[in-house]
Amino acid sequence: YGSTASYAVVASASGKPTAVRAVGTACAKNPLPIVVPCHRVVRSDGQVGQYVGGVAAKRTLLALEAAG
C-alpha cells in the first residue's frame, strides 16, 4: 500500500505549495475515493482529517493498510 501524506505535502508536490485548501476540496469531490486514495491524505498535525466516506471509514482504511 501507499504511504500517507499531509494536505500540505500534496499541495507542494503539485507545484502549488499554498493550495492546501484546493487539495482538501479535490479530495472531498473525488468520485473514486478508493481508486484515487484520498484516504491517505491526512492533516499536518497528525489527525486523520475529513473523508468523503466518513472519518470512521478513513481510520478503518488506514488501519487495514497499516496492518498489511
Sine and cosine of phi, psi and omega as CSV:
sin_phi,cos_phi,sin_psi,cos_psi,sin_omega,cos_omega
0.00,0.00,0.29,-0.96,0.03,-1.00
-0.98,0.19,0.05,-1.00,0.02,-1.00
-0.98,-0.22,0.20,-0.98,0.06,-1.00
-1.00,0.06,0.36,-0.93,0.08,-1.00
-0.54,-0.84,0.51,-0.86,0.02,-1.00
-0.98,0.22,0.32,-0.95,0.06,-1.00
-0.84,0.55,-0.62,0.78,0.00,-1.00
-0.91,0.42,-0.65,0.76,0.02,-1.00
-0.91,0.41,-0.67,0.74,0.03,-1.00
-0.90,0.44,-0.67,0.74,0.03,-1.00
-0.87,0.49,-0.71,0.71,0.02,-1.00
-0.89,0.45,-0.66,0.75,0.01,-1.00
-0.90,0.43,-0.43,0.90,0.02,-1.00
-0.98,0.18,-0.13,0.99,-0.04,-1.00
1.00,-0.03,0.04,1.00,-0.01,-1.00
-0.79,-0.61,0.98,0.21,-0.12,-0.99
-0.88,0.48,-0.32,0.95,0.02,-1.00
-1.00,-0.06,0.06,1.00,-0.08,-1.00
-1.00,-0.03,0.60,0.80,-0.05,-1.00
-0.87,0.49,-0.70,0.72,0.01,-1.00
-0.91,0.42,-0.58,0.81,0.03,-1.00
-0.90,0.44,-0.60,0.80,0.06,-1.00
-0.89,0.45,-0.70,0.71,0.04,-1.00
-0.87,0.49,-0.67,0.74,0.02,-1.00
-0.90,0.43,-0.68,0.74,0.02,-1.00
-0.89,0.46,-0.66,0.75,0.04,-1.00
-0.91,0.42,-0.65,0.76,-0.02,-1.00
-0.91,0.41,-0.49,0.87,-0.03,-1.00
-0.99,-0.16,0.12,0.99,-0.03,-1.00
-0.88,0.47,0.90,-0.45,-0.02,-1.00
-0.98,0.21,-0.22,0.97,-0.02,-1.00
-0.78,-0.63,0.94,0.35,-0.18,-0.98
-0.91,0.42,-0.33,0.94,0.07,-1.00
-1.00,-0.01,-0.62,0.78,0.01,-1.00
-0.92,0.38,-0.72,0.69,0.12,-0.99
-0.98,-0.20,0.99,-0.16,-0.27,-0.96
-0.96,0.27,0.93,0.36,0.03,-1.00
-0.91,0.42,-0.28,0.96,0.04,-1.00
-0.91,0.42,-0.27,0.96,0.02,-1.00
-1.00,0.06,-0.07,1.00,0.04,-1.00
-1.00,-0.04,0.86,-0.51,-0.09,-1.00
-0.84,-0.55,0.16,-0.99,0.01,-1.00
-0.97,0.25,0.44,-0.90,0.02,-1.00
-0.90,0.43,-0.42,0.91,-0.01,-1.00
-1.00,0.08,0.10,1.00,0.05,-1.00
1.00,-0.08,-0.23,0.97,0.06,-1.00
-0.96,0.28,0.40,-0.92,-0.09,-1.00
-0.95,0.31,-0.49,0.87,-0.03,-1.00
0.98,0.18,-0.17,-0.99,-0.07,-1.00
-0.99,0.12,0.21,-0.98,0.04,-1.00
-0.38,-0.92,0.63,-0.78,-0.03,-1.00
-0.85,0.53,-0.51,0.86,0.01,-1.00
-1.00,-0.02,0.04,1.00,-0.02,-1.00
0.98,-0.20,0.48,-0.88,-0.05,-1.00
-0.89,0.45,-0.62,0.78,0.01,-1.00
-0.88,0.47,-0.66,0.75,0.03,-1.00
-0.91,0.42,-0.63,0.77,0.01,-1.00
-0.89,0.46,-0.71,0.70,0.03,-1.00
-0.88,0.48,-0.66,0.75,0.01,-1.00
-0.89,0.45,-0.73,0.68,0.01,-1.00
-0.87,0.49,-0.71,0.71,0.01,-1.00
-0.90,0.45,-0.64,0.77,0.03,-1.00
-0.92,0.40,-0.67,0.74,0.04,-1.00
-0.88,0.47,-0.68,0.73,0.01,-1.00
-0.93,0.37,-0.61,0.80,0.02,-1.00
-0.91,0.41,-0.53,0.85,0.00,-1.00
-0.96,0.27,-0.25,0.97,0.06,-1.00
1.00,-0.05,0.00,0.00,0.00,0.00
